[in-house]
Amino acid sequence: MTRTVRFLGTCLILLILGCASGISRQVRSQVTYSGSFAQLQTAPAEHVGEIVMLGGKIIQTRGSALGSEITVLQLPLGRRDRPQDGDRSEGRYLVRSEQFLDPAIYQKGSRLTVVGRLSDSEVRAIGGFRYVYPLVEAIEIKLWPRTRRVSPSVHFGIGVGF
């Protein structure tokens, strides 16, 4: 009987952990901005001071004595606040942190979710175009583990499969 209870308890804990969000509940409750990224990117000055939750794919990470800066390609958030796969992006943004975020860990192509305060915007060039980057001062960053996509994700069949 005790083995069964322990097994069920372990399964329940794993189920709860599996459904957990990437961002802590406490920080998530601080988010004040609920509009789209396109609205934020079009008029960042109107939203300075708002707490935002954004996701995306890392384009570049740079460290300095003052902290780190991550350039992110925005991607919509899906389940558990994880950035969705695909090519639907509404733009780019910058994440600044007072901590050193190692570029070997925060690698190009990695996905992240960030909650932070929109503090400003910066204009930088992308291939000769002037581009406005909303600037987010990080409160919490969730770096998602890289996953290998296996196709098909669901398979029905009879027999031995590899």
VENURPE-V929877 format. One record per helix or strand of 2 or more residues. SS is the DSSP state (~ for helix, > for strand). FROM is the first residue (numbers start at 1). TO is the last residue. Records with the same first field share a line. If there is no record, write none. Layout:
SS: FROM-TO  FROM-TO
//
This chain:
~: 2-18  25-28  37-42  44-47  79-81
>: 51-64  67-74  92-97  111-126  129-143
//
